[in-house]
Amino acid sequence: MELFLSALAIGFSGAIMPGPLLTYTIRRSLSDGPRAGFIITAGHAVLELALIALIFLGFDMVLQSGAAQIGISLVGGGLLIFMGIKMILDAARNRVTVAADTDVARSHGMFLSGIVISAANPYFLFWWAVIGLGYITRAYDSLGFIGVPVYYFGHIAADFIWYGLVSVVVGTTRRFIGLKPYRIIIALLGGVLVFFGGTFVYDAAARLIG
């Protein structure tokens, strides 16, 4: 129980920090309702499970390398910039809609986006390669192999609670937002994604030049 609660607390400390995944969760919750956050987080959780498996296989050394960090920053930053610009253009051209229900295709799209947006964040990947590795090692030393899933479920529980809460709040209040303010919010969120993407690309360029 102590390990689970520790993982939950650590998970919350990272989940509540503003970032691309939170921005995207708010955006999808506006259009698809309260379920969006849980679907997106499920994709995020699958990626974290895959990263834990890769770390056990020694992949953390690859993620810690300068070349990998630069490459992830460039590709991930470019992807976030593209998504942000698309959100801005969709809002400007009135192509954003509020879905009455979340169909299977949209659910799959949000699930995959949870994976892609998380993978596009170099700081998220580096955290798992360095800090996450330390916590996983401590969990293993504490309870043996069973400690790893205990830590994992504690960690993702924080993600589901936080992003789920955000999604429920945003998704249930969207009906009170008019179309014009809704489009403005989508455009602003797109700008936030462009900002994060630009930051990642800038960091990569600074590493290359420096």
C-alpha positions in Angstrom: 0.0 0.0 0.0 2.8 2.4 0.8 4.4 1.8 -2.6 1.1 2.3 -4.4 0.4 5.6 -2.5 3.9 6.8 -3.2 3.5 6.1 -6.9 0.1 7.9 -6.8 1.7 11.0 -5.2 4.5 11.0 -7.7 2.1 10.5 -10.6 0.0 13.5 -9.4 3.1 15.7 -9.3 3.6 15.1 -13.0 0.0 14.9 -14.2 -1.0 18.3 -12.9 1.8 20.1 -14.7 0.6 21.9 -17.8 1.7 20.2 -21.0 0.7 19.0 -24.5 -1.4 16.1 -23.1 -3.4 18.3 -20.8 -4.0 20.8 -23.6 -5.2 18.1 -25.9 -7.4 16.6 -23.2 -9.2 19.9 -22.7 -9.6 20.3 -26.4 -11.1 16.9 -26.9 -13.3 17.2 -23.8 -14.8 20.3 -25.3 -15.8 18.5 -28.5 -16.4 14.9 -27.2 -17.4 15.3 -23.6 -16.4 13.8 -20.3 -15.3 10.4 -21.7 -12.4 12.0 -23.7 -10.0 12.3 -20.8 -10.3 8.6 -19.9 -9.8 7.4 -23.5 -6.8 9.7 -24.0 -5.3 8.6 -20.7 -5.7 5.0 -21.6 -3.4 5.5 -24.6 -1.0 7.4 -22.4 -1.0 4.5 -19.9 -0.3 1.9 -22.7 2.8 3.9 -23.8 4.0 4.0 -20.1 3.6 0.3 -19.9 5.6 -0.2 -23.1 8.3 2.2 -21.7 8.6 0.2 -18.5 9.1 -3.0 -20.6 11.7 -1.3 -22.8 13.5 0.1 -19.7 13.9 -3.5 -18.4 15.4 -4.4 -21.8 18.0 -1.6 -21.5 16.3 0.9 -23.8 16.7 3.7 -21.2 20.3 4.2 -22.3 19.0 5.0 -25.8 16.5 7.5 -24.5 19.3 9.2 -22.5 21.5 9.7 -25.5 21.9 13.2 -26.9 21.0 12.1 -30.4 17.7 10.5 -29.3 16.7 13.5 -27.3 17.4 15.8 -30.3 15.6 13.6 -32.7 12.5 13.2 -30.4 12.5 16.9 -29.8 12.5 17.7 -33.5 10.0 15.1 -34.6 7.7 15.5 -31.6 7.9 19.3 -31.6 7.1 19.4 -35.3 4.1 17.1 -34.8 2.8 19.3 -32.0 3.2 22.4 -34.1 1.3 20.7 -37.0 -1.5 19.7 -34.6 -1.7 23.2 -33.1 -1.8 24.9 -36.5 -4.6 22.5 -37.6 -6.6 23.4 -34.5 -6.2 27.1 -35.2 -7.2 26.7 -38.9 -10.2 24.5 -38.0 -11.4 27.1 -35.5 -10.9 30.0 -38.0 -12.7 28.1 -40.8 -15.5 27.0 -38.5 -14.7 23.3 -38.9 -14.9 22.4 -35.2 -18.0 20.7 -33.9 -19.4 19.5 -30.6 -20.2 15.8 -30.8 -23.4 14.6 -29.2 -21.7 11.2 -28.5 -18.3 9.7 -29.0 -18.3 7.1 -31.7 -15.9 4.2 -32.0 -13.7 5.9 -34.7 -13.3 9.1 -32.6 -12.5 6.9 -29.5 -9.8 5.1 -31.5 -8.4 8.5 -32.6 -8.2 9.9 -29.1 -6.7 6.6 -27.8 -3.9 6.8 -30.5 -3.5 10.5 -29.9 -2.8 9.8 -26.2 0.0 7.6 -27.3 1.4 9.9 -30.0 1.2 13.1 -28.0 2.9 11.5 -25.0 5.6 10.0 -27.3 6.1 13.5 -28.9 7.1 15.0 -25.5 10.9 14.5 -25.1 10.7 15.5 -21.4 8.2 12.7 -20.7 10.4 10.1 -22.3 13.5 11.4 -20.6 11.7 11.4 -17.2 11.0 7.7 -17.6 14.5 6.9 -18.8 16.1 8.6 -15.7 13.7 9.3 -12.9 11.2 6.6 -13.7 14.0 4.1 -13.9 15.0 5.0 -10.4 11.5 4.5 -9.0 11.0 1.2 -10.8 14.3 0.0 -9.4 13.2 0.9 -5.9 9.8 -0.8 -6.4 11.6 -3.9 -7.6 14.0 -3.9 -4.6 11.1 -3.3 -2.2 8.6 -6.0 -3.4 10.4 -7.9 -6.1 8.8 -8.3 -9.5 5.3 -7.6 -8.0 6.5 -4.2 -7.0 6.7 -3.1 -10.7 3.0 -3.5 -11.5 2.1 -2.0 -8.1 4.1 1.1 -8.9 2.7 1.2 -12.5 -1.0 1.0 -11.4 -0.4 3.6 -8.7 1.2 5.9 -11.2 -1.5 5.6 -13.9 -4.2 5.9 -11.3 -3.0 9.5 -10.7 -3.2 10.1 -14.5 -6.8 8.7 -14.8 -8.0 10.7 -11.7 -6.5 14.0 -12.8 -7.2 13.9 -16.6 -10.6 12.3 -15.9 -11.5 15.1 -13.5 -10.4 17.7 -16.0 -12.4 16.0 -18.7 -15.5 15.7 -16.6 -15.4 19.4 -15.6 -14.8 20.6 -19.1 -17.1 18.1 -20.8 -20.1 18.8 -18.6 -19.8 22.6 -18.8 -19.3 22.8 -22.6 -23.0 23.1 -23.2 -22.9 26.5 -21.7 -20.3 27.8 -24.1 -21.5 29.5 -27.3 -20.0 28.6 -30.7 -17.9 31.7 -31.0 -16.2 31.4 -27.6 -15.8 27.7 -28.3 -13.9 28.4 -31.5 -11.7 31.0 -29.7 -10.9 28.5 -27.0 -10.0 25.8 -29.6 -7.7 28.3 -31.3 -6.0 29.3 -28.1 -5.4 25.7 -27.2 -3.9 25.2 -30.6 -1.6 28.1 -29.9 -0.6 26.4 -26.7 0.4 23.2 -28.6 2.3 25.3 -31.1 4.2 26.9 -28.1 5.1 23.6 -26.6 6.1 22.2 -30.0 8.2 25.3 -30.7 9.9 24.9 -27.3 10.9 21.3 -28.1 12.2 22.3 -31.5 14.1 25.3 -30.0 15.7 23.0 -27.4 16.8 20.6 -30.1 18.3 23.4 -32.3 20.1 24.8 -29.3 21.7 21.3 -28.6 22.7 21.0 -32.2 24.3 24.5 -32.3 25.8 24.3 -28.9 
